[in-house]
Amino acid sequence: MTKKGERTKTAKRSIRRRLPNRVTDLPTGVQKSYFMLSEAERAVLNTALEKYRPGQSEPIFVGGHKVLEPALRLLKLYRLAIDEIQDGQAVTRYTRWIDAVEVRGAEEQEVYLSFSPRFEHIWLQSKRRLLEYVAQKPANIGLRSQYALRLYDWAKKYAAAGAKRISLEQLRKVLGLESVKDADGNIIRRAPLPVWANLRQRALDTAMRGINAKTDLHIQVESLQRSAHRRVTAVTFAIKAQAAAANADASLAQKRK
């Protein structure tokens, strides 16, 4: 394998490590956007994904006039950020879940959706991974934050222990906030939120609030370990089981009415 090929392969592995094990084949932005959808929007998208086939070009029937509003929201409101590796470089492409919405008929309307053929591999991966994941009815299905989804998947394994210490470097990997490096150790994408205070406020606290409000876990920072220079090097979390919180889709739907 050439040096360039090795860099690309290593970078791909680095990006995959950011994602929860159950949907490891999907780019971060795809997973994040999917779990931000309301129940109605996700149902329409799932119907289309279930019917999607390789090489699909014809619009996909998803239902009657009742699904038009959530279908249009998929077209207008949600942006996908697709992180991939091209020629040894990290590339982010932005697109939408739906390429077009088509309404047929006047009195008895039929709604059809189309996916962009450029991202066929994303739709096929989403069909395989996301639908399989949702079918398991995971307790974190109500989470909207990508950081909350990752932190929940990590913390769930330690709920029985009641607490878990993790280095800041490992916590960054859990949250998907590490840098991406090539085979030679060169950074091709720098780590987001490099300062602890920003990471805590914008990622960690947001994740814990979402988990505590919407899932069967309660997580809080128990203690911080610091270096001689007062830099945070490790975090200890208190992790406890709690009664599963109600899914947020109902309240979200009420706000949109």
C-alpha positions as CSV (number, residue, x, y, z in Angstrom):
1,M,0.0,0.0,0.0
2,T,1.3,3.5,-0.8
3,K,2.0,6.1,1.9
4,K,-0.9,8.1,0.7
5,G,-3.2,5.1,0.9
6,E,-2.0,4.4,4.4
7,R,-2.8,8.0,5.5
8,T,-6.3,7.7,4.0
9,K,-6.9,4.4,5.8
10,T,-5.7,5.7,9.1
11,A,-7.7,8.9,8.9
12,K,-10.9,6.9,8.1
13,R,-10.3,4.7,11.2
14,S,-9.8,7.9,13.3
15,I,-13.1,9.3,12.1
16,R,-15.0,6.0,12.6
17,R,-13.7,5.8,16.2
18,R,-15.8,9.0,17.0
19,L,-19.0,7.2,16.5
20,P,-21.0,4.8,18.8
21,N,-20.4,1.2,18.0
22,R,-23.9,0.5,16.8
23,V,-23.7,3.0,13.9
24,T,-20.0,3.0,13.3
25,D,-20.3,3.0,9.5
26,L,-22.1,6.4,9.5
27,P,-20.5,9.8,9.4
28,T,-20.9,11.9,12.5
29,G,-23.2,14.5,10.9
30,V,-25.6,11.9,9.6
31,Q,-26.1,10.3,13.0
32,K,-26.4,13.7,14.7
33,S,-29.1,15.0,12.3
34,Y,-31.1,11.7,12.4
35,F,-31.5,11.9,16.2
36,M,-32.6,15.6,16.0
37,L,-35.6,14.6,13.9
38,S,-39.1,14.5,15.6
39,E,-40.9,11.2,15.7
40,A,-43.1,12.2,12.7
41,E,-40.1,13.3,10.6
42,R,-38.1,10.2,11.5
43,A,-41.1,8.0,10.6
44,V,-41.3,9.5,7.1
45,L,-37.6,9.2,6.5
46,N,-37.6,5.6,7.8
47,T,-40.4,4.7,5.3
48,A,-38.3,6.1,2.5
49,L,-35.1,4.4,3.6
50,E,-36.9,1.0,4.0
51,K,-38.0,1.2,0.3
52,Y,-34.7,2.7,-1.0
53,R,-32.7,0.4,-3.3
54,P,-29.2,0.7,-4.9
55,G,-29.4,2.8,-8.0
56,Q,-32.8,4.2,-7.0
57,S,-33.8,7.1,-9.1
58,E,-37.6,7.0,-9.0
59,P,-39.4,8.9,-6.2
60,I,-40.4,6.8,-3.2
61,F,-44.1,6.8,-2.0
62,V,-44.2,7.6,1.7
63,G,-47.9,8.2,2.4
64,G,-50.9,10.6,2.0
65,H,-51.3,14.3,2.7
66,K,-50.6,13.8,6.5
67,V,-46.9,13.2,5.8
68,L,-46.5,16.2,3.6
69,E,-45.6,18.6,6.4
70,P,-42.8,16.4,8.0
71,A,-41.6,15.6,4.5
72,L,-41.1,19.3,3.7
73,R,-39.3,19.8,7.0
74,L,-36.9,17.1,6.0
75,L,-36.3,19.0,2.8
76,K,-35.9,22.5,4.3
77,L,-34.8,22.3,7.9
78,Y,-32.2,19.6,8.4
79,R,-28.7,19.8,7.1
80,L,-26.3,16.9,6.9
81,A,-22.6,17.3,7.4
82,I,-20.9,14.3,5.8
83,D,-17.2,13.9,6.9
84,E,-15.2,11.7,4.6
85,I,-11.6,11.2,3.5
86,Q,-10.5,12.1,0.0
87,D,-6.9,12.0,-1.3
88,G,-5.6,11.9,2.3
89,Q,-7.6,15.0,3.4
90,A,-10.6,15.4,5.6
91,V,-13.5,16.7,3.5
92,T,-16.9,17.8,4.8
93,R,-19.9,17.9,2.3
94,Y,-23.2,19.5,3.2
95,T,-26.5,18.3,1.9
96,R,-30.1,17.6,2.9
97,W,-31.9,14.3,3.8
98,I,-34.3,14.8,0.9
99,D,-33.5,16.0,-2.6
100,A,-37.1,16.6,-3.6
101,V,-40.7,16.2,-2.4
102,E,-43.4,15.4,-5.0
103,V,-47.2,15.5,-4.4
104,R,-49.4,13.7,-6.8
105,G,-53.2,14.1,-7.1
106,A,-55.5,16.8,-5.9
107,E,-58.2,15.3,-3.6
108,E,-56.4,12.2,-2.5
109,Q,-52.8,13.3,-2.4
110,E,-49.8,11.0,-2.5
111,V,-46.4,12.1,-1.2
112,Y,-43.2,10.9,-2.8
113,L,-39.6,11.6,-1.7
114,S,-36.3,11.5,-3.7
115,F,-32.8,11.1,-2.4
116,S,-29.7,12.6,-4.1
117,P,-27.9,9.9,-6.1
118,R,-24.6,11.5,-5.3
119,F,-24.8,10.2,-1.7
120,E,-26.2,6.7,-2.4
121,H,-23.7,5.1,-0.1
122,I,-24.9,7.3,2.8
123,W,-28.6,6.3,2.2
124,L,-27.7,2.6,2.0
125,Q,-25.6,2.8,5.2
126,S,-28.4,4.7,6.9
127,K,-30.9,2.1,5.9
128,R,-28.8,-0.7,7.3
129,R,-27.5,0.9,10.5
130,L,-30.1,3.5,11.6
131,L,-33.2,1.4,11.0
132,E,-31.5,-1.6,12.8
133,Y,-30.6,0.7,15.7
134,V,-34.0,2.2,16.1
135,A,-35.7,-1.2,15.9
136,Q,-34.0,-2.1,19.2
137,K,-35.8,0.9,20.9
138,P,-32.8,2.2,22.7
139,A,-33.3,4.3,25.8
140,N,-31.4,7.2,24.3
141,I,-33.7,7.6,21.3
142,G,-34.9,11.0,22.6
143,L,-31.5,12.6,22.7
144,R,-30.8,15.4,20.2
145,S,-27.2,16.2,20.9
146,Q,-24.4,14.2,19.2
147,Y,-22.4,14.6,22.4
148,A,-25.2,13.2,24.5
149,L,-25.6,10.2,22.2
150,R,-21.9,9.4,22.6
151,L,-21.6,10.0,26.3
152,Y,-24.7,7.9,27.0
153,D,-23.4,4.9,25.0
154,W,-20.1,5.1,27.0
155,A,-21.7,5.7,30.4
156,K,-24.3,2.9,30.0
157,K,-21.6,0.4,30.4
158,Y,-20.6,1.7,33.8
159,A,-24.0,2.4,35.4
160,A,-23.7,-0.7,37.6
161,A,-20.4,0.5,39.0
162,G,-21.8,3.9,40.0
163,A,-18.7,5.8,38.9
164,K,-16.0,5.9,36.3
165,R,-12.8,7.8,35.8
166,I,-11.7,8.7,32.3
167,S,-8.7,10.6,31.0
168,L,-9.4,13.9,29.2
169,E,-7.9,12.4,26.0
170,Q,-10.2,9.4,26.1
171,L,-13.2,11.6,26.9
172,R,-12.4,13.6,23.8
173,K,-12.6,10.4,21.8
174,V,-15.9,9.4,23.4
175,L,-17.4,12.8,22.5
176,G,-15.9,12.8,19.0
177,L,-13.7,15.8,19.8
178,E,-10.2,14.4,19.1
179,S,-8.0,15.5,16.2
180,V,-7.7,13.4,13.1
181,K,-4.2,12.3,12.2
182,D,-2.6,10.5,9.2
183,A,-0.3,7.4,9.4
184,D,2.7,9.7,10.1
185,G,1.0,11.4,13.0
186,N,0.4,14.6,11.1
187,I,-2.8,16.4,12.1
188,I,-5.2,16.8,9.2
189,R,-8.0,18.2,11.3
190,R,-7.4,19.9,14.7
191,A,-9.4,18.9,17.7
192,P,-12.5,21.1,18.3
193,L,-13.0,22.9,21.6
194,P,-9.3,22.6,22.7
195,V,-9.9,24.6,25.9
196,W,-11.4,22.6,28.8
197,A,-13.8,25.4,29.9
198,N,-15.3,25.5,26.4
199,L,-15.4,21.7,26.1
200,R,-17.2,21.5,29.5
201,Q,-19.7,24.2,28.7
202,R,-20.5,23.5,25.0
203,A,-20.2,19.7,24.9
204,L,-20.1,18.0,28.3
205,D,-22.7,19.9,30.2
206,T,-25.0,19.9,27.3
207,A,-24.7,16.2,27.0
208,M,-25.3,15.5,30.7
209,R,-28.4,17.7,30.7
210,G,-29.9,15.9,27.8
211,I,-29.1,12.5,29.3
212,N,-30.4,13.3,32.7
213,A,-33.7,14.7,31.3
214,K,-34.5,12.2,28.6
215,T,-32.9,8.8,29.4
216,D,-32.7,6.1,32.1
217,L,-29.3,7.4,33.3
218,H,-28.2,10.3,35.5
219,I,-24.7,11.5,35.0
220,Q,-22.7,14.2,36.8
221,V,-19.0,15.2,37.2
222,E,-17.9,13.9,40.6
223,S,-14.3,15.2,40.5
224,L,-11.5,16.5,38.3
225,Q,-7.9,15.5,38.2
226,R,-5.4,18.2,37.4
227,S,-1.7,18.4,36.5
228,A,0.9,20.4,38.3
229,H,0.0,23.3,36.0
230,R,-3.7,23.0,36.9
231,R,-4.7,21.6,33.5
232,V,-7.5,19.1,33.7
233,T,-6.1,15.6,32.8
234,A,-9.0,13.3,33.9
235,V,-12.6,13.4,34.9
236,T,-14.6,11.1,37.3
237,F,-18.3,10.7,36.6
238,A,-21.0,9.6,38.9
239,I,-23.3,7.4,36.9
240,K,-26.7,6.1,38.2
241,A,-29.7,4.4,36.7
242,Q,-33.0,6.3,37.0
243,A,-36.6,5.8,35.8
244,A,-36.6,6.3,32.0
245,A,-37.6,9.9,31.1
246,A,-40.5,10.5,28.7
247,N,-39.4,10.9,25.1
248,A,-39.1,14.5,24.0
249,D,-40.8,14.0,20.7
250,A,-44.3,14.7,22.1
251,S,-43.3,18.1,23.6
252,L,-41.4,19.0,20.5
253,A,-44.4,18.3,18.4
254,Q,-46.6,20.4,20.6
255,K,-44.2,23.4,20.2
256,R,-44.4,23.1,16.4
257,K,-48.2,23.2,16.3
